[in-house]
Amino acid sequence: MRIPTRKKPEVLSPAGNLRGLKTAVDYGADAVYCGGKAFGMRSAPKNLSLEDFEEGSRYAHERGARVYVTCNVLPRNNEIEAMREYIGQLKDTGVDALIVSDIGVMMMARQVAPNLELHVSTQAGVTNYQAANAFYELGARRVVLAREMDLQAVRDIRANIPDDLDIECFVHGAMCMAFSGRCLFSNYLTGRDGNHGECAQPCRWKYSIVEEKRPGQYFPIEQTENGAYLFNSQDMNMLGHLDDLIDSGATSLKIEGRAKSAYYIAAMTNAYKTAVNEYMIQRGFEDADGNILLPFHDRVIRPSDPDYGQGIEDQVMRNADAAFAGVADEGYNTSDAPEPDGMSSHARSTRRKSNTAIEQIETDWKHAAVRPAPHVELPEWLLEETDKVAHRDYSTGFYYPEHKVTQNTDRSAYFRSWLVVGEVLSWSADEGGRVTLMSRNKIEPGQQIEFLLPGERPLAYIVPEDGLRDADGTPVPAINNPAHVFSMPCPHQVPINAAIRSRTKKPTLKAE
């Protein structure tokens, strides 16, 4: 039995294996996307077998969550029949949807697995409502928008497509510098096909240049001692702006990271799910206990609405046209953004090249507005969660033209200021409360740690001076052997598999 489509915003989490899938569900994911052993766009994770999909689907469905499978490679001729057989196998595992990018695969899936929903991958590059409607007519029930879309584009697409066509948008994680991921850089330099999940990420390597008559002499492209990192885009972080995205018609909020750790999946799923719950409460759709007060609906004004085009405007609408026309950044934050006739020569050239200059094509096009509402305020502890996982510099991607995503040309490393030090194996009320854990890093008396709890603020706790024991019950002065079982006093009940983390003594530049 599959779970029906949600009627309110969906938090969609990544999983690179069965453990990741269960972790995502445990920490509140409404749906999980993952790849199989074949035909997915991420080959670095272990991914899931057919048996894993069966077990994972049962686990998710029992807890009200759904499972989507990525079949979004761009297949070659000799892979077509294998793809057909694979989809035929997937349809009987209990998964809920297939994520596809190739139109031939989409048509194949309709024939082979008509009971599965079809979601159109970001690889398909959907940037307008005409493309979204075309995929809808072909059987798609969701489009994952190209990552270069701004908020106004999301609104305009939402206003001009059927309400039962979902819009999925990325909200957190790595940003590919290529056009929606279609890139040959990795193929060219390493022979690893980025469109078959094997991207070597050469866009994030360190580069220098060599002058023809000075072989062996390497000159950094930027004036830094370590060379430069070309195309090294910032990570996306939309946690504090989810209200804008949901108001603009996004149905599903997608966290990137199928190659990430279970801790990353847990922390970011928990953060975004908590933020969505806050949105539902502050917008008046639910009470604090999750009881429905009003049916959820976005705030986009459709062409069929009486107040469509009636003068409602905000900074997002003004900035959208300014960005498209190529107006300089400093003009974005003013309420009187330049009109096309006042453009700079560069702006006018940019627009002319796009073949949509006002002097060339007359149109009565109107942007879709959003009914205004107060900003959803999130607690400070929640906003801090995104800094407690390894990450590159953050940005809001392309959603706000006045705050464009940029590249870091002096480093490609991750910031890590928090460290996973253990994982809860069990909790007992004996002796006033005691937690048994699998160690990951050093834990010592007086150290401040946090337990990551599903659906709650993390539990801060000071490691007691006495009571640390090893697996045999022998007292130890500190927990300093990774991958060993220990226990310590803890009067607070904590769930199995909860991550235990601690601030690092010195922030590092290292991935999870």
C-alpha positions in Angstrom: 0.0 0.0 0.0 1.5 3.3 -1.1 1.1 6.6 0.8 -0.9 9.3 -1.1 0.5 12.6 -2.1 0.6 15.1 0.8 -1.7 18.1 0.9 0.9 20.3 2.6 4.6 21.1 2.2 6.8 18.0 2.0 10.3 17.7 3.5 12.2 15.5 1.1 15.4 14.0 2.4 18.3 12.1 0.7 19.6 8.6 1.5 22.6 6.8 0.2 21.7 3.5 1.8 19.0 1.8 3.9 20.3 3.2 7.2 20.1 6.7 5.7 16.5 6.1 4.6 15.5 5.0 8.1 17.3 7.9 9.7 15.5 10.4 7.4 12.1 8.9 8.3 13.0 8.8 12.0 13.8 12.5 12.0 10.6 13.6 10.3 11.1 13.3 6.5 7.8 13.2 4.7 9.6 11.5 1.8 13.0 10.1 1.0 14.8 9.9 -2.4 17.5 7.4 -3.0 19.2 5.6 -5.8 19.4 1.9 -6.7 22.4 -0.1 -7.7 21.9 1.1 -11.3 20.8 4.2 -13.3 21.0 6.8 -10.6 23.0 10.1 -10.7 25.1 9.3 -7.6 27.4 6.3 -7.8 29.6 7.2 -4.8 27.0 6.1 -2.1 26.4 2.4 -1.7 22.8 2.9 -2.8 19.9 0.5 -2.2 19.3 -3.0 -3.5 15.8 -4.2 -4.5 15.5 -5.9 -1.1 16.5 -2.6 0.5 13.8 -0.8 -1.3 11.2 -3.4 -0.1 12.3 -3.0 3.5 12.7 0.7 3.3 9.3 1.2 1.7 7.7 -0.8 4.4 9.5 1.1 7.1 8.6 4.5 5.5 4.9 3.6 4.9 4.4 2.4 8.4 5.4 5.9 9.5 3.5 7.8 6.9 6.5 8.6 4.6 7.1 7.9 0.9 10.1 6.6 -1.1 11.2 8.0 -4.5 13.8 6.2 -6.6 16.2 8.1 -8.9 16.3 6.8 -12.5 17.6 10.0 -13.8 20.8 9.1 -15.8 20.9 9.9 -19.5 20.9 6.3 -20.8 22.8 5.2 -23.9 21.4 3.0 -26.5 22.8 -0.2 -25.1 21.2 0.5 -21.7 17.6 0.9 -22.8 16.5 -2.7 -22.3 18.3 -3.0 -19.0 16.6 0.1 -17.8 13.2 -1.4 -18.9 13.9 -4.5 -16.8 15.1 -2.5 -13.8 11.9 -0.4 -13.8 9.9 -3.5 -14.0 11.6 -4.8 -10.9 11.2 -1.5 -9.0 7.5 -1.4 -9.5 7.0 -4.4 -7.2 9.2 -3.2 -4.3 6.6 -0.8 -2.9 8.3 2.5 -3.8 6.1 5.4 -4.6 7.7 7.3 -7.4 10.4 7.3 -10.0 12.5 10.4 -10.7 13.4 10.6 -14.4 15.0 13.1 -16.7 15.0 11.3 -20.1 11.7 11.6 -21.9 12.2 8.1 -23.4 12.6 6.7 -19.9 9.5 8.5 -18.8 7.4 7.0 -21.5 8.9 3.6 -20.8 8.0 3.9 -17.1 4.4 4.8 -17.9 4.2 1.5 -19.8 6.2 -0.7 -17.4 5.2 0.7 -14.1 1.9 2.7 -14.5 1.2 2.5 -10.8 4.3 4.6 -9.9 4.2 8.4 -9.9 6.6 10.1 -12.3 8.7 13.0 -11.1 10.8 15.0 -13.6 14.3 15.5 -12.4 16.2 18.8 -12.3 18.3 17.3 -15.0 15.5 17.9 -17.4 16.0 21.7 -16.9 12.4 22.8 -16.4 12.5 26.6 -16.3 9.0 27.6 -17.4 5.3 26.6 -17.0 5.1 25.5 -20.6 7.6 22.8 -20.1 6.0 21.9 -16.8 2.6 21.6 -18.4 4.0 19.5 -21.2 5.5 17.0 -18.8 2.1 17.0 -16.9 0.3 16.0 -20.1 2.9 13.2 -20.6 2.0 11.8 -17.2 4.3 13.6 -14.7 2.9 14.5 -11.3 5.9 16.5 -10.2 8.6 18.7 -11.7 11.9 19.4 -10.0 12.8 22.9 -11.1 16.1 23.8 -12.5 18.3 25.2 -9.7 18.9 28.5 -11.5 15.2 29.6 -11.0 14.5 32.6 -8.8 11.5 33.0 -6.5 9.5 34.9 -9.1 10.0 32.1 -11.6 8.7 29.6 -9.0 5.6 31.8 -8.5 5.0 32.2 -12.2 5.2 28.5 -12.8 2.9 27.7 -9.9 0.3 30.2 -11.2 0.2 28.6 -14.6 0.1 24.9 -14.0 -2.5 22.6 -12.5 -2.7 22.6 -8.7 -2.2 18.8 -8.7 1.2 19.1 -10.4 3.8 19.3 -7.6 6.8 21.7 -7.7 9.9 20.4 -6.0 12.7 22.9 -5.2 16.1 22.4 -3.6 16.5 24.1 -0.3 19.8 22.9 1.1 23.2 21.4 0.1 25.7 21.5 -2.7 25.2 23.6 -5.8 26.4 22.2 -9.2 28.0 25.0 -11.3 26.8 23.4 -14.6 23.4 24.0 -16.2 21.2 21.9 -13.9 23.9 19.3 -13.7 24.4 18.6 -17.5 28.2 18.9 -17.5 31.0 17.2 -19.5 33.9 18.6 -17.4 34.4 15.4 -15.5 34.2 13.3 -18.7 36.8 15.4 -20.4 39.3 15.5 -17.6 38.9 12.1 -15.9 36.7 9.9 -18.1 34.1 9.7 -15.3 30.7 10.5 -16.6 28.9 13.2 -14.5 25.6 12.3 -16.3 25.9 8.7 -15.0 26.5 9.6 -11.4 30.3 9.4 -11.5 31.2 13.1 -11.4 34.8 13.7 -10.1 33.8 17.3 -9.3 36.8 18.8 -11.2 35.0 22.2 -11.0 36.2 22.2 -7.3 39.8 21.3 -7.9 42.7 23.7 -7.4 44.0 25.2 -10.7 47.0 27.1 -11.9 48.1 28.2 -15.3 51.3 27.4 -17.2 52.9 29.8 -19.8 54.0 28.1 -23.0 57.7 29.0 -22.8 57.9 28.4 -19.0 57.1 24.7 -18.6 56.9 23.5 -15.1 56.2 27.0 -13.7 52.7 27.2 -12.3 51.0 30.6 -11.7 47.9 30.8 -9.5 44.8 32.2 -11.3 44.0 34.2 -8.2 46.6 35.8 -6.0 46.6 33.2 -3.2 49.4 30.9 -2.0 47.2 27.8 -2.6 46.2 28.6 -6.2 42.5 29.0 -7.0 39.3 26.9 -7.1 37.3 27.4 -10.2 33.5 27.2 -10.2 33.5 26.3 -6.5 30.0 27.3 -5.8 28.7 27.9 -2.3 26.3 25.5 -0.6 22.6 26.4 -0.5 20.8 27.2 2.8 17.2 28.3 2.6 16.2 27.4 6.2 15.5 31.0 7.2 13.6 31.7 4.0 11.3 28.7 3.7 8.2 30.9 4.1 9.1 32.8 0.9 9.5 29.5 -1.0 6.4 27.8 0.3 4.3 31.0 -0.2 5.6 31.0 -3.8 4.2 27.6 -4.5 6.9 25.0 -3.8 5.2 21.7 -2.9 8.3 19.8 -1.9 11.5 21.0 -0.2 14.5 19.0 -1.3 17.6 18.5 0.8 20.7 17.6 -1.3 23.1 15.0 0.0 22.8 11.3 -0.9 26.5 10.9 -0.3 26.3 12.5 3.2 26.5 10.8 6.5 23.5 9.6 8.6 24.2 12.5 11.0 23.9 15.1 8.3 20.6 13.5 7.1 19.3 13.5 10.6 20.3 17.1 11.5 19.1 18.7 8.3 15.9 16.7 8.1 15.1 17.6 11.7 15.8 21.3 11.0 13.7 21.6 7.9 10.8 19.6 9.3 10.8 21.7 12.4 10.8 24.9 10.2 7.9 23.6 8.1 5.9 22.9 11.3 6.6 26.4 12.5 5.4 27.7 9.1 2.1 25.7 9.4 1.5 27.0 12.9 2.4 30.7 12.2 0.4 30.8 9.0 -2.6 29.4 10.9 -2.9 26.0 9.1 -2.2 23.9 12.2 -2.1 24.2 15.9 0.9 23.4 18.0 -0.2 19.7 18.3 -0.4 19.3 14.5 -4.2 19.4 14.3 -5.5 20.9 11.0 -7.2 24.3 11.4 -7.3 25.2 7.7 -6.5 23.4 4.4 -3.0 24.3 3.3 -2.7 26.5 0.3 0.1 28.6 -1.1 -0.2 32.4 -1.4 0.3 32.7 -5.2 -2.3 34.7 -7.0 -3.4 32.7 -10.1 -4.7 34.2 -13.4 -8.1 32.8 -12.5 -8.2 34.8 -9.2 -10.2 38.1 -9.2 -7.2 40.1 -7.8 -4.7 38.8 -10.4 -2.6 41.7 -11.7 -4.2 44.2 -9.4 -1.1 46.0 -8.3 0.2 43.7 -5.5 4.0 43.9 -5.8 7.0 43.2 -3.6 10.8 43.3 -3.9 10.9 39.8 -5.3 8.9 40.9 -8.4 11.1 44.1 -8.9 14.3 42.2 -8.5 13.3 39.4 -10.9 13.0 41.7 -13.9 16.1 43.6 -12.9 18.1 40.4 -12.7 16.9 39.2 -16.1 17.8 42.6 -17.7 21.3 42.5 -16.2 21.0 45.5 -13.9 24.0 45.9 -11.6 23.7 44.4 -8.1 23.6 47.7 -6.3 20.3 48.6 -8.0 18.5 45.7 -6.4 17.8 46.9 -2.9 16.0 50.1 -4.0 12.3 50.4 -4.4 12.8 52.2 -7.7 14.7 49.7 -9.7 15.6 51.0 -13.1 13.1 50.7 -15.9 14.3 49.1 -19.2 14.7 52.5 -20.9 17.1 53.5 -18.1 19.3 50.4 -18.5 23.0 50.5 -18.8 24.5 49.6 -22.2 25.5 46.2 -20.7 22.0 45.6 -19.4 20.4 46.6 -22.7 22.8 44.3 -24.5 22.0 41.4 -22.2 18.3 41.7 -22.8 18.7 42.2 -26.5 20.7 39.0 -26.8 17.8 37.2 -25.1 15.5 38.3 -27.8 12.9 39.6 -25.4 13.7 43.3 -25.3 10.6 45.4 -24.9 11.4 47.3 -28.1 11.4 44.0 -30.0 8.5 42.0 -28.5 5.4 43.6 -27.1 3.7 41.5 -24.5 1.0 41.8 -21.8 2.7 39.3 -19.6 2.1 39.8 -15.9 4.1 38.3 -13.1 2.2 36.2 -10.5 2.1 38.1 -7.2 2.0 36.6 -3.7 -0.5 37.7 -1.1 1.6 39.4 1.6 2.0 37.8 5.0 4.2 38.3 8.0 7.6 36.7 7.9 7.7 33.3 9.7 10.1 33.7 12.7 12.2 30.7 13.5 13.9 30.2 16.9 17.6 31.0 17.0 18.6 27.4 18.0 16.9 26.2 14.8 18.8 28.6 12.6 22.0 27.5 14.2 21.5 23.9 13.1 22.8 24.4 9.6 26.2 25.4 11.1 26.4 22.1 13.1 27.1 20.0 10.0 30.0 20.2 7.6 29.4 22.8 4.9 30.9 25.2 2.5 30.1 28.9 2.6 26.3 29.3 2.5 24.1 31.2 0.1 20.4 31.3 -0.9 21.3 29.9 -4.4 19.5 31.7 -7.2 16.3 32.4 -5.4 17.1 36.1 -4.6 18.7 37.9 -7.5 20.0 40.6 -5.2 21.9 37.9 -3.3 23.5 35.8 -6.0 25.3 32.6 -5.3 29.0 33.0 -5.9 32.1 30.9 -6.1 35.0 30.7 -3.6 38.3 31.0 -5.4 40.5 30.6 -2.4 39.4 27.2 -1.0 37.2 24.2 -1.7 37.1 22.7 1.8 34.2 22.3 4.2 33.8 24.1 7.5 33.3 21.8 10.5 32.8 23.4 13.9 30.9 20.4 15.4 31.9 16.8 15.6 29.8 13.6 16.1 31.3 12.0 19.2 28.9 9.0 19.6 25.6 7.3 18.8 23.0 6.2 21.3 22.6 2.4 21.5 20.1 2.3 24.4 18.8 4.2 27.4 17.9 2.7 30.8 16.1 4.3 33.8 18.4 2.2 36.1 20.7 4.2 38.4 18.8 7.4 37.8 19.2 7.1 34.0 22.0 5.7 31.9 22.8 5.9 28.2 24.8 3.2 26.4 26.6 4.6 23.3 28.9 3.7 20.4 31.8 6.1 20.5 33.0 8.0 17.5 35.3 10.6 19.1 36.6 11.5 22.5 34.1 12.2 25.4 35.5 13.4 28.7 34.1 14.7 32.0 33.0 18.3 31.9 32.6 18.3 28.1 29.4 19.9 26.8 27.6 17.6 24.4 24.2 17.6 22.6 21.8 14.8 21.8 20.1 15.3 18.5 16.4 14.6 19.2 13.7 14.1 16.5 11.2 16.9 16.4 12.8 18.8 19.3 15.4 21.2 20.3 18.7 19.4 20.8 19.4 18.3 24.4 22.4 20.1 25.8 24.2 18.0 28.5 27.4 18.2 30.5 29.3 15.0 30.8 29.4 14.1 34.5 32.7 13.9 36.4 32.1 10.2 37.4 30.2 7.2 36.1 31.8 6.6 32.7 32.2 2.9 32.0 33.3 0.6 29.2 31.3 -2.3 27.8 32.3 -4.6 30.7 31.1 -2.0 33.3 34.6 -1.1 34.3 35.0 2.6 35.2 37.1 4.7 32.8 38.4 8.3 33.2 37.2 9.2 29.6 35.7 7.7 26.5 38.6 7.8 24.0 38.4 4.6 21.9 36.4 5.1 18.7 34.0 2.3 17.7 33.8 0.9 21.2 30.7 0.6 23.5 30.6 2.8 26.6 28.0 4.1 29.0 27.5 7.1 31.1 24.9 8.6 33.5 22.1 10.6 31.8 18.9 11.3 33.5 17.1 12.4 30.3 15.6 9.7 28.2 17.1 9.7 24.7 16.1 7.6 21.7 18.1 4.8 20.1 20.3 6.0 17.2 20.3 9.6 18.4 23.6 11.3 17.4 25.7 12.8 20.1 27.7 15.8 19.0 30.1 18.3 20.5 31.7 21.6 19.4 35.2 21.1 18.1 38.1 22.7 20.0 39.3 24.2 16.8 37.1 24.5 13.6 38.5 22.4 10.8 38.1 22.5 7.0 37.0 19.0 6.4 33.9 17.2 5.1 31.8 14.7 7.0 
